[in-house]
Amino acid sequence: MEAHSIKLAMYLPDDTIQLLADPEMLEQVLINLIQNGMEACQHAAEPCIEVIAYLDSNEKDRLWVDVTDNGAGVPDDVIDKIFTPFYTTKKQGSGIG
């Protein structure tokens, strides 16, 4: 990210949180989302990716993790397809990220 001048900001809850999840799978999901964000914001004037983790205000046992970037966003003509298994817009993509 540093080599591409992309800023990474992480906002995590102050509370100690225990999460019941597969750490390797969770790590892979975050890596994939951050890599997608890097590609999406590479042409932005000040590329930035944010990872924000927070507890649900209504359900304190639910953790949300948002990964956002300041790229152009998903084009309207593919927005309905992005959650289709194996769908990709990338030349070398597999659609499993």
Beta strands, then each sheet from edge to edge (+ up, - down):
strand 1: 7-11
strand 2: 48-55
strand 3: 63-69
sheet 1: 1+ 2+ 3-
end
